[in-house]
Structure formats: C-alpha cells, structure tokens
Amino acid sequence: MFAVYAGRIDAEQPLRGLESGERPEPEVRPGWSRVTVRAASLNHHDLWSLRGVGLGEESLPMILGCDAAGVDEDGNEVVLHSVIGQSGHGVGPRERRSILTEKYQGTFAEQVTVPTWNVLPKPPELSFEEAACLPTAWLTAYRMLFTNAGVRPGDAVLVQGAGGGVATAAIVLAKAAGLRVYATSRSAAKRSRAEQLGAHGVYEPGARLPERVDAVIETVGAATWSHSVKSLRPGGTLVISGATSGPNPSSAELNRIFFLELRVVGSTMGTKDELEDLLGFCAVTGVRPVIDSVLPLDRAREGFERLAEGEAFGKVVLTT
C-alpha cells in the first residue's frame, strides 16, 4: 500500500527524512480493527517525529500521521482516537500511553490498524476531511478549554499564536461556547483570519488587552509566556499544551503566579469520551474545523512544507 513515512531522523532539517512509497499492509491482531483511510490531517507532532522527538531510529520506517477518518471492515464511517494504551484496551493493561507514530504505525497510508476501542462512529454531518481534523489539535483545544480551564459562557479567554492548529480550534470552539475571545499573532494576515473566525479582539504578541482574562490557551511557550501570565485576572488559569517557541521562558513570573493565585495546568491530547463529545458538539452546533488545504496523499510533502514554514492557517488534510 502507498504510505508517507519517516525513513530517517534529522533533527535540524526534518523534511530530509520524509519519504513515500509502498509499505506492507497492516496486520490485524486480536482486539484491533483495520480502517481504510479516506482522510488524515497533519500536526506539528509529525514534524517533531521527523526530528526524533518521541520516535527512535530503532522504530524506523514509521508511517506518520495521528489523525484519520475512514471506513472500517464492516463499512461503517469512523473516526480514530489516536491515543493508544490510555486505558489498556487492545494492548497490555500496563502499557504506557502513546500516540500513533510513536510506537504504532500511523494514518498517512491507505490503511491503518488501531485497537477496536479506539474507533468511534463518524457523525454523518461531518465530511471525512472535517472529521480527520478533530482527534489531535481540536481535541487538545477542547480539553484545554472545557476540562482544564473550566471556562463558562461569558468568560474571557486569550488564545496565543492564532493560526496554529490548536489555537485556531480554540478560537472557534470558544466563540461557539459563548466566550469573549482575544487572539494574538505576529502575522497581520493571521490576525485578520482570527477576527473572521469570531475573535472579539486580535493583537500583536505582548499587546495590552482590553481586560484581564479568565483563561489563557498557551501553545507558543517561551515567546508568549510572560504576556500570558500578565493577561490573567486574579485566580485565572493558564493552560499549556505546547512550546513551539521553546520551553524555557526568560522569566517564569513566579511572584505574579503565587500572589494572584494563578493556576498553571498542563494539558495533553484528550480522552475518547472528550473526542466523542467534540464530535457531537460539531454535529449539533454546525461548528466545523478550519481547513487550510486538502492535498492527495502523494503530495504530502507540499503539506509538510506548508506546515514547517508556518504558512498554514488551520489544518492541512491529506486524502487517499
């Protein structure tokens, strides 16, 4: 079968390790299901894998891709939850959780196998391309907002780094949930797009907001950390799920954190139940993922280049 995979690791120039071609069809083991992939979406996780983060040379070649929607062996339209081993279903009960492509082959292929427990029905209201955007970036944003930040309609939230997959999802979901949404980006074009998606105010990084917010959705890291902390009201919550600009801010703002009794919460992916809730939320409300571009699988390198160069606004989707 045709697949897009990591053939080698290159920490400095990750796309040098990106290859495509024929790979063996996945074997089905007890408790697992084979899914014919119709659409899969890119994440920064795929670029990090090519750099060797969470993926060792001993696991190569590794088919990339965490997210997918497709058709199972019974003809059902399905979406895949990409966290394996989270609850022991389909794997040993003591197996450490991992994301597809860290230990098990990923979704940038004509077929993929996952534990049957990880297969959810695709709502008929969502296209395969739309559904394939949800299991990583959109699920991460959903958990950050509604589980870890605990925001409610009427609250205010700041989303750092508009344009990234998680940040874009957070803007759309927060707006749909009745929150006041502020967003930042270095790019004027991306600030304009964030405003079109429903952000109530868009700003350059570090700009003073009209009010202090109840929660900050942080995926940028070092470059925006100080601004995130300073933007919170007393008792507010900063939820972080990534650090694309680096993990070590020049100032941790510890005095402000303890004096204002701020909460800092780490967040990674989401549960199967949260993905099911997100799918239902999109089906009922009409909210749809923001898709930057749709490419056939054999043009995956173009999508990777777009993601690596920071040109994408929303999700890059690959179709088979």
Secondary structure, 3 states (H helix, E strand, C coil): CEEEEECCCCCCCHHHHEEEEECCCCCCCCCEEEEEEEEEECCHHHHHHHHCCCCCHHHCCEECCCCCEEEECCCCEEEECCEECCCCCCCCCCCCCEECCCCCCCCCECEEEEEHHHEEECCCCCCHHHHCCHHHHHHHHHHHHHHHHCCCCCCEEEECCCCCHHHHHHHHHHHHCCCEEEEECCCHHHHHHHHHCCCCEEECCCCCCCCCEEEEEECCCCCCHHHHHHCEEEEEEEEECCCCCCCCCCCCCHHHHHHCCCEEEECCCCCHHHHHHHHHHHHHHCCCCCEEEEEEHHHHHHHHHHHHCCCCCCEEEEEC
